[in-house]
Amino acid sequence: MEQTSKPMRIAVIDDDRMSLRLARRVFEKAGVEGVYLGSGAEALAYFGGAPGVDLVLLDVYMPDMNGFDVLKHLKADPVYRNVPVVFLTGDEDVKTETAGLHAGAADFIRKPFAAEVLLKRVKNIIELNRLHGDMASEIRAKTEKLSRAYIQIVEALAASVDAKDRYTHGHSSRVAAYSREIARRAGFSAPEQDTVFMMGLLHDVGKIGVADSIINKNGRLTDEEYAVIKTHPAVGAEILKKITDLPELMVGARWHHERYDGRGYPDGLAGEAIPEVARIIAVADTYDAMTSNRSYRGALSQQKVRSEIERCRGSQFDPRFADIMLSMIDEDPDYRMREI
Ligand SMILES: [Fe+2]
């Protein structure tokens, strides 16, 4: 008899003592561990606290509690939900078989069974189920790793932008965090909030294309220099457009300098024509600019920041998101929400 890598453990539930004894003989001879139970009630008592088995062989027709009832209990039990259940049936009733498959049975074996067939099919199902479980957990682990790597790559990219600017440490991370909080309060779902966070992290990525001398200039910018600064949304969008599997990433980069009244750049969009997330990031971005230290000034007072947001509510900012920002400010009496 062929050997499998891991020992197998099965449960056989049948009110017919003869067939229970026969099954025990087959499995014991093959070195398969087993537990042999004479009724549905006995089975449920056993499954209540027992360690898992790899497969359940279950007689359909039993006097007290039939195979369908036992199956229903097993499928409702988190420990046994994924354990394959094979029905043992004495007749050739197609209806019973169909109903069993619908109820979640993995297969049928008709009684009286031939020892070799019983053993082979049980082993095949166990191996297939184990393979399936292994693959599922491998895929889960790889997916988790990939999404962690995705976040880390985006954070690294954002940090490289922030590193260019001598005066704004952690600007992108703070804008991302404020944007996510605004989105949360606005009723965005958790995955939507995550996307907003990513877009916030990357909103200034186009500054990679702006000379350090302009970004770090002390004092007033010339018109030419300001024109160069104003290219960063379009440059950022061009960079992020290359990530074709995540087309939404470029939205924050391209439109975070649009104004609600249409007087922003680069496209002069107004109101609802500006993507919602860009309207959120616009508020968070300006808030962080005012609450960060600059070479020529420290962070503005919270009262000044609040009145600026309020003043620009409806002109620069979508009133809805400005209001959320205002309530965030009001819930921050110690003025913790700023660069420290
Ligand atoms: Fe920007």
Boltz pocket constraint, residues with backbone or C-beta under 6 A from the ligand:
constraints:
  - pocket:
      binder: B
      contacts: [[A, 203], [A, 204], [A, 232], [A, 256], [A, 257]]
      max_distance: 6.0
